[in-house]
Amino acid sequence: MVVSVEAINHFLMADPTPLDVIKDLDAQQTLNAIEELLGITPIFITEPRLPQLHGLLAALYAERFIAFFDMRMGKTKLALDWASQLALAGWWDKGKGLIIVPSPILLDVWKNQAKLHSVLSITCVGTKLADFDAALKDSSDLIVISWSGLQAMFSDKNKGRKGDTTRKLMPDELHERAKLIKLAIIDEIHACKNPQSLRFAIGQDLLAQAQFRMGLTGTPWGRNPMDAWAQSYLIDAGEALSDNYRFFESAFGKKQVIKGAPKWAQLYVFDRKKLPILQRKLSGMSMSYRRADRDQGVYQSSVKLTMRGDQAEAYKNIMDSIADVDLGDRKKIENTFVRLRQISSGFHPFIDDYGQERVTEFKSNAKMEWLTNFAIEMGPDLKCIFFHEFIKTGMLIGRTLTRAKVSHTFLNGATADKPEAVRRFMSG
């Protein structure tokens, strides 16, 4: 694609009105501005914090918005408050709302959070297209579905060479359902950063007629700010960063010749000198809130998880056996409780036929599935301390963090140099 220098310069010089100016308002001023914009007094089930109020006002004003909020700053509540106020004001009164999550384990998290923070009804959908169609027709306000669920419904295996695991899009199936979706929330939108990916193609088609869109992430990009384009496009259809990735690439990248490749084979790498321009272009459809921007209060943030598969079955079997426990046998009752905790942590100790103690790890582990998403959301600058009870749990946590490429160290009785472990953690 040949792009003129004049077109690029014109694009780079155009400035949006930054939404971050809203952060200068105090809580009452923000509430007054929300009421004036909506035409009604906003109603909250749980009290929002100031960053959430600022994000809500920005999202209502923009209609298509990305919250670049650090983790644990209440992005889920912000999104639910946004959808709730749109519904109360009659702005969003027809069509379904869709919430796309990066992992199936988050379906129940969103369902529980909706019960806590809103009066909106939610239907969770797995991988069956019939269930999705039923949800589009039922009385619920929001449908929650994972990217893997959408890929199972709206793509099919290629019938090419043997062993080909790629899938092809089924656009006709998508277009019919897209007509019914008028509001969309994409959780951890940075998981959809590749414009060549199947999930991007699905999101592009499925959200085509959604007037209201919100993306949520604390880590919009890592080493490559080019990742911002796909996320931005899914929300505003190219208004901020253009509707053509090759144009965006030419505007913000610089050519890098690939060693040993033909002269025409060139790679664009992001021009770091243009990072302030990229941030300015995004400022009209996003708001950034870092942990350093918030007050120093401590907030409780509980996450409710639901066990599935073999883990849920093992837990149920122990619960069923409790009816036969002698209420006077305190030791057996305590051992049963410990066993339930072990199962909920993802493992099950047992004695084999030879009298040896063995440990079974469940294929489905709700806590570790959630931790995997948590680790992805953490970003490179966040320090966390994980407390755990069982040695086996620590092993599972360590394995999960290693797979997510999160550096970590253990501080326990077996740690040889405890002060050094603390120093490594404090120094990064």
Salt bridges, closest charged atoms under 4 A:
ASP15 OD1 - ARG280 NE 2.37
ASP20 OD2 - LYS23 NZ 3.99
ASP70 OD1 - ARG290 NH2 2.82
ASP70 OD2 - ARG291 NH1 3.34
ASP81 OD2 - LYS77 NZ 2.79
ASP108 OD2 - ARG308 NH2 2.90
ASP133 OD2 - ARG177 NH2 2.76
ASP138 OD1 - LYS96 NZ 2.72
GLU173 OE1 - ARG177 NH1 2.71
GLU176 OE2 - LYS179 NZ 3.40
GLU188 OE1 - HIS190 ND1 3.48
ASP205 OD2 - HIS175 NE2 3.59
GLU249 OE1 - ARG246 NH1 3.07
ASP293 OD2 - LYS23 NZ 3.87
ASP320 OD2 - LYS316 NZ 2.99
GLU334 OE2 - ARG330 NE 3.07
ASP352 OD2 - ARG358 NE 2.87
GLU361 OE2 - LYS392 NZ 2.57
GLU361 OE1 - ARG399 NH1 2.79
GLU377 OE2 - LYS75 NZ 2.98
ASP381 OD2 - ARG291 NH2 3.21
GLU420 OE2 - ARG423 NH2 2.76
